[in-house]
Amino acid sequence: MSAMVLPQSSAAAATAPWFGRPRRGAGAALAVRRHRAAAAWGGALLAAAPAPLLLGLASATGSESITLGLAGLALTSLALQVRRLRSAARVVTRHRDNLARLAAPAVARLVAETDTVTLRAGWEQEATVLFADIRDFTRLCETMPPGDVAAFLAEFRRRAAGAIEAAGGLVDKFVGDEVMAVFGVPHAASDDTDRAVAAARSLAAAMLAWSRERGRPGLPPVQIGIGLHRGSVFVGAIGVERVEFTVVGDTVNVARRLEQMTRTTACDCIASEAVVRAATYGEARVVAVQPVRGARAVLRLFALALAPSGRAPSPMDRDSSA
């Protein structure tokens, strides 16, 4: 009996194509990877290739097709470089904008343009420091909801920063209802003290205008006390992990003490003799000759007139005992 010849088993037939597909799939995947790698290398080389070189090769080539191809490559290279520069500029702008939200614009520019080593090392220079504080702040806010207190402080800070920065001052910090500003940082000028006095007057005028607005709905007025002192300060970035660009020193401490003394004297602005001697216009009178907490010596203290005098600026009128 002859042997029966059986057809190929269904199992074998089913498995045969299974071995072919992976080989074809592996080949396709390898081709895709090679294509992507070539595109990446080509893009990098194209971006690195200077457009003038490609244009020079295009002009030196006799073949029209090659010339057009090189010219196209040059234009593509130029477009890639422009796109890369625009992207870098957007990143820098975004970082500067984020920094400006957390610091005064002048501080943001200084930090962005100064290297970290210089900022941390800091430097000493002469400057005029201004402190201003809202009087009876607790009484003003004791009946306000927390949200209204936040809105009140935001409005105060907006008006205070506007008056200070319009005079060329640098807002160093806000602490609650208190503002500290410095004039002459980062670059000192001969009119630093005059600008500080002008800022004090503008700040007082801004609070007067705000008080008039608040008076219409029957809200209490906003009054401030201001202290001014001039001397040597340290400027730089202070801290280890969380750094703060600020101005510190004995001059800062005295300016704050003078602002606090306005609460017990019949004047809105107290300035040290160093400020009075450096200023070129305004009116001042001696209010005290006494040591100031935080100062190294007895100081003569002057009350500055902040209300407009109605006449052109003139040399600062000093008390005869000055």
C-alpha positions in Angstrom: 0.0 0.0 0.0 1.5 3.3 -1.0 2.0 5.8 1.7 -0.5 8.6 1.8 1.0 12.0 1.1 -0.5 14.5 3.6 -0.7 18.2 2.8 1.3 20.7 4.9 -0.1 20.8 8.3 -2.2 23.8 9.2 0.0 24.5 12.2 3.1 24.8 10.0 1.2 27.0 7.5 0.0 29.2 10.3 3.5 29.6 11.8 5.3 30.3 8.5 4.2 33.9 8.0 4.9 34.6 11.7 8.6 34.2 11.1 8.6 36.6 8.1 6.7 39.5 9.7 9.2 40.3 12.4 12.1 40.4 9.9 10.2 42.8 7.7 9.0 44.8 10.8 12.6 44.9 12.2 13.9 46.2 8.9 11.3 48.9 8.7 12.0 50.0 12.2 15.7 50.1 11.5 15.1 52.2 8.4 12.9 54.7 10.4 15.6 55.0 13.1 18.3 55.6 10.5 16.1 58.2 8.8 15.5 60.0 12.0 19.2 59.9 13.0 20.2 61.3 9.6 17.6 64.0 9.8 18.8 65.0 13.3 22.5 65.1 12.2 21.5 66.9 9.0 19.5 69.4 11.0 22.3 70.0 13.4 24.9 70.4 10.6 22.5 72.7 8.7 21.9 74.8 11.8 25.7 75.0 12.4 26.6 75.8 8.8 27.0 79.5 8.3 24.6 80.9 5.7 27.3 83.1 4.1 29.4 80.0 3.4 26.5 78.2 1.8 25.7 81.2 -0.3 29.4 81.5 -1.4 29.5 77.9 -2.5 26.2 78.4 -4.4 27.6 81.4 -6.3 30.9 79.5 -7.1 29.1 76.4 -8.4 28.5 76.3 -12.1 25.6 73.9 -12.0 22.3 75.6 -11.8 20.7 72.8 -9.8 23.5 72.7 -7.3 23.4 76.4 -7.0 19.7 76.4 -6.3 20.1 73.6 -3.8 22.9 75.3 -1.8 20.9 78.6 -1.8 18.0 76.7 -0.4 20.2 75.2 2.3 21.5 78.7 3.1 18.0 80.1 3.5 17.0 77.1 5.6 20.1 77.5 7.8 19.4 81.2 8.3 15.7 80.4 9.2 16.9 77.8 11.8 19.3 80.3 13.4 16.7 83.0 13.6 14.2 80.6 15.2 16.8 79.6 17.7 17.6 83.2 18.6 14.0 84.1 18.9 13.5 81.1 21.2 16.4 82.1 23.4 15.1 85.7 23.5 11.7 84.5 24.7 13.3 82.5 27.5 15.3 85.5 28.7 12.2 87.8 28.5 10.1 85.3 30.5 12.8 85.0 33.2 13.1 88.7 33.5 9.3 89.2 33.6 9.0 86.6 36.4 11.8 88.3 38.3 10.1 91.7 37.9 7.0 90.4 39.5 9.0 89.6 42.7 11.2 92.7 42.8 11.3 96.3 41.7 12.0 96.8 38.0 15.4 98.4 38.7 16.4 95.5 41.0 15.3 93.0 38.3 17.4 94.7 35.7 20.4 94.9 38.1 20.2 91.2 39.1 19.8 90.2 35.4 22.8 92.2 34.2 25.2 91.6 37.1 27.1 88.4 37.6 26.4 86.3 40.7 29.9 86.7 42.2 29.6 90.5 42.2 26.1 90.4 43.7 27.2 88.1 46.5 30.4 90.0 47.2 28.5 93.3 47.3 29.9 96.8 47.7 29.8 99.9 49.9 28.7 103.3 48.7 27.0 106.5 49.8 23.2 106.6 49.5 20.1 108.3 50.9 17.6 106.0 52.6 13.9 106.7 53.0 11.5 104.9 55.3 7.7 105.6 55.3 5.0 104.0 57.5 1.2 104.4 57.8 0.2 106.0 61.1 -2.4 104.2 63.2 -2.5 101.3 60.7 -3.9 98.9 63.3 -6.8 101.2 64.0 -7.5 101.7 60.3 -7.7 98.0 59.7 -9.2 96.6 62.9 -12.7 96.6 61.5 -11.7 95.4 58.0 -12.1 91.9 56.7 -8.7 90.3 55.8 -9.4 90.7 52.1 -10.1 94.4 52.5 -6.8 94.8 54.4 -4.9 93.1 51.6 -6.6 95.5 49.1 -5.8 98.5 51.3 -2.1 97.5 51.4 -2.0 96.8 47.7 -3.3 100.3 47.0 -0.8 101.9 49.4 2.1 100.0 47.9 1.0 101.0 44.4 0.9 104.7 45.3 4.1 104.6 47.3 6.1 102.8 44.6 4.8 105.2 42.0 5.9 108.3 44.0 9.3 106.8 44.8 10.1 105.4 41.4 9.0 108.7 39.7 11.7 110.4 41.7 14.3 107.9 40.6 14.4 105.9 43.8 14.7 102.2 44.3 12.0 100.4 46.4 14.1 98.0 48.5 11.2 96.3 50.3 7.7 96.5 51.7 7.1 95.2 55.2 3.4 95.3 56.0 2.5 99.0 55.9 6.1 100.2 55.8 8.2 100.9 52.7 12.0 101.3 52.4 13.5 103.1 49.5 17.1 104.0 48.6 18.4 106.8 46.3 21.8 106.4 44.7 21.8 102.6 44.2 23.3 101.0 42.1 24.8 104.2 40.8 25.4 107.3 43.0 24.6 110.8 41.6 25.0 114.3 43.0 21.2 114.8 43.3 20.4 111.6 45.2 19.3 113.5 48.3 17.3 116.0 46.3 15.5 113.1 44.7 14.8 111.5 48.1 13.3 114.8 49.4 11.2 115.1 46.2 10.0 111.5 46.7 9.0 112.3 50.3 7.0 115.3 49.1 5.4 113.3 46.3 4.6 110.5 48.7 2.9 112.9 51.1 0.9 114.4 48.2 -0.1 110.9 47.0 -1.4 110.1 50.5 -3.3 113.4 50.6 -5.0 112.7 47.3 -5.9 109.1 48.4 -7.3 110.5 51.7 -9.6 112.8 49.7 -10.8 109.9 47.6 -11.5 107.9 50.8 -13.3 110.8 52.3 -16.1 110.7 49.7 -17.5 107.4 51.1 -16.7 108.4 54.6 -13.4 106.4 55.1 -10.7 107.8 57.4 -7.7 109.5 55.9 -4.3 107.9 55.4 -1.4 109.6 57.1 2.3 108.6 57.0 5.5 109.3 58.8 8.8 109.6 56.8 12.4 109.3 57.9 15.4 110.3 55.8 19.1 109.6 56.5 22.3 109.7 54.3 25.5 107.7 54.8 27.5 104.7 53.8 25.5 101.5 53.0 26.3 97.9 51.9 24.6 96.9 48.7 24.4 93.2 47.6 22.7 89.9 47.6 22.4 88.5 51.2 21.6 84.9 52.0 22.6 81.3 51.4 19.9 79.3 49.6 17.3 82.1 49.5 19.1 85.3 48.7 17.7 88.9 48.8 19.1 91.9 47.1 19.0 94.6 49.6 20.8 97.6 51.3 21.9 97.3 54.9 24.0 99.2 57.4 23.8 101.8 60.2 22.4 104.3 57.8 19.4 102.1 57.2 18.8 101.6 60.9 18.9 105.3 61.6 16.5 106.2 58.8 14.0 103.7 60.2 14.4 105.2 63.8 13.8 108.7 62.4 10.6 107.5 60.8 9.5 106.0 64.1 10.2 109.3 65.9 7.6 111.1 63.8 5.0 109.2 65.8 6.0 111.3 68.9 6.8 114.6 67.3 4.6 117.2 65.6 6.1 116.6 62.1 5.5 114.2 59.3 9.1 113.9 58.1 12.3 113.9 60.1 15.7 114.1 58.4 19.2 113.9 59.7 21.7 116.7 59.3 23.5 114.7 56.6 20.4 114.9 54.5 19.8 118.6 55.1 23.4 119.5 54.2 23.3 117.4 51.0 19.9 118.7 49.8 19.9 121.9 47.7 16.3 123.0 48.2 13.4 122.7 50.6 12.6 124.0 54.1 13.9 122.5 57.4 13.9 123.4 61.1 15.7 121.7 64.0 13.3 119.6 66.1 15.8 117.8 68.3 19.4 117.3 69.2 19.7 113.9 70.7 21.1 110.4 70.3 19.1 108.1 68.0 18.9 104.4 68.8 21.1 102.6 66.4 23.3 105.7 65.7 26.9 106.1 66.9 26.7 109.7 67.8 24.3 112.5 68.9 22.4 113.8 65.8 20.7 117.1 65.0 17.3 116.2 63.6 15.3 118.4 61.3 11.7 118.5 60.3 11.2 118.8 56.6 8.2 120.7 55.2 6.5 118.3 52.7 3.6 120.6 51.6 4.3 122.6 48.4 5.5 126.0 49.3 4.0 127.6 46.2 7.3 129.0 45.0 10.2 127.8 42.9 12.8 125.5 44.6 15.4 127.6 46.5 18.4 126.7 48.6 17.2 124.8 51.7 16.3 127.3 54.5 18.0 126.1 57.6 17.2 126.9 61.1 19.5 129.6 62.4 20.8 127.2 65.0 21.9 124.7 62.3 
